[in-house]
Amino acid sequence: MASAADLVQRFHAYEVARENMETLLAAGSVKEMVEYGDSDKYPEIQWQTAVESFYEPITTRMWIRAVCSAQYSDTDGEVQTIELTHWLTDLTKEQLRQIIEQMEEEKERLAQEAKDRQKGPGEEQEQPEQEKQDDG
């Protein structure tokens, strides 16, 4: 049986997740992102808000969804999670193409950063020497 303290914590976690979802749904537009932190109102509650694309296999379409969650530790020390999910919209083919292009660009950028980090200190990329031209 849940203790009164656990019920209060559960209610606070639900309140934090709900307020985050309401804020997200009231926004004029959203983009893929993940944010997290500790509740200002209830410091013992940690929250996370994510906007993500996902493939829905029944309709074979891509969708954007919002997931707002809040976590707390119950009186037994177990982490409990409240999670709210809202399907925001499906994607047009053009939007899907843009997301795929952005993902490819991000992948290429991360690969280049990893390649640059593998170089030792003091090593620089080779630059072709410019030829000097005599004016005669």
C-alpha positions in Angstrom: 0.0 0.0 0.0 1.3 3.4 -1.0 2.1 5.8 1.9 0.7 9.3 2.0 4.2 10.7 1.3 4.4 8.5 -1.9 1.0 9.8 -3.0 2.1 13.4 -2.5 5.3 12.8 -4.4 3.4 11.1 -7.3 1.0 14.0 -7.4 3.9 16.5 -7.6 5.6 14.6 -10.3 2.4 14.4 -12.3 1.9 18.2 -11.9 5.5 18.9 -13.1 5.0 16.6 -16.2 1.6 18.1 -16.9 2.8 21.7 -16.7 5.8 21.0 -19.0 3.4 19.4 -21.5 1.0 22.4 -21.3 3.9 24.7 -22.0 5.0 22.7 -24.9 1.5 22.4 -26.4 1.0 26.2 -26.0 4.1 27.0 -28.0 3.6 28.3 -31.5 6.1 25.8 -33.0 8.4 23.0 -31.8 11.5 21.4 -33.0 13.3 18.1 -32.0 15.0 18.6 -28.7 15.6 17.2 -25.2 15.6 19.3 -22.1 15.9 18.2 -18.4 16.4 19.6 -15.0 15.1 19.8 -11.4 11.7 21.3 -10.6 11.9 24.8 -9.3 8.6 24.2 -7.3 9.5 20.7 -6.1 13.3 20.3 -5.9 13.0 16.6 -5.2 11.4 16.1 -8.7 13.6 15.7 -11.8 11.9 16.3 -15.2 12.6 15.7 -18.9 10.9 17.0 -21.9 11.6 15.6 -25.4 10.2 16.3 -28.9 11.1 13.5 -31.2 10.2 12.1 -34.6 9.2 8.4 -34.8 7.9 5.9 -37.3 4.4 4.6 -36.7 4.3 1.1 -38.4 0.5 0.7 -38.7 0.0 3.8 -40.9 3.6 3.7 -42.1 4.1 7.4 -41.4 6.5 9.5 -39.5 5.1 11.5 -36.6 6.4 14.1 -34.1 5.6 13.5 -30.5 6.2 15.2 -27.2 7.2 13.2 -24.1 7.2 14.9 -20.7 8.3 12.9 -17.7 9.0 13.5 -14.1 10.9 11.2 -11.6 11.0 11.0 -7.9 12.2 8.5 -5.3 9.5 6.8 -3.2 9.8 6.0 0.5 11.5 2.7 -0.4 14.2 4.6 -2.3 12.9 3.3 -5.7 12.8 5.7 -8.6 9.3 6.2 -9.9 8.5 7.9 -13.3 5.4 9.7 -14.5 5.4 10.0 -18.3 2.9 11.9 -20.5 3.1 11.4 -24.3 1.2 13.5 -27.0 1.4 12.8 -30.7 1.7 16.3 -32.2 1.5 15.8 -35.9 2.4 13.6 -38.8 5.1 14.7 -41.2 4.7 15.6 -44.8 7.2 14.1 -47.3 9.0 17.4 -47.5 9.3 17.7 -43.7 10.6 14.1 -43.6 13.2 14.9 -46.3 14.3 18.0 -44.3 14.7 15.9 -41.1 16.7 13.2 -42.9 19.0 15.9 -44.4 19.5 17.5 -41.0 20.4 14.1 -39.5 22.9 13.4 -42.3 24.5 16.9 -41.9 24.7 16.3 -38.1 26.3 12.9 -38.7 28.9 14.3 -41.0 29.7 17.1 -38.6 30.1 14.7 -35.7 32.3 12.4 -37.8 34.5 15.4 -38.8 34.8 16.5 -35.1 35.8 13.0 -34.1 38.4 12.9 -36.9 39.8 16.3 -35.8 40.0 15.1 -32.1 42.0 12.0 -33.1 44.8 14.2 -34.4 47.5 14.8 -31.8 48.3 18.2 -30.3 50.3 20.3 -32.6 49.3 18.4 -35.6 47.5 20.5 -38.2 45.7 19.7 -41.3 48.0 19.7 -44.3 47.5 22.8 -46.4 48.6 22.9 -50.0 51.5 25.4 -50.5 50.6 28.3 -52.8 53.0 28.8 -55.6 54.7 32.2 -55.8 54.4 34.0 -59.1 57.1 36.3 -60.4 56.0 39.3 -62.2 59.1 39.2 -64.2 
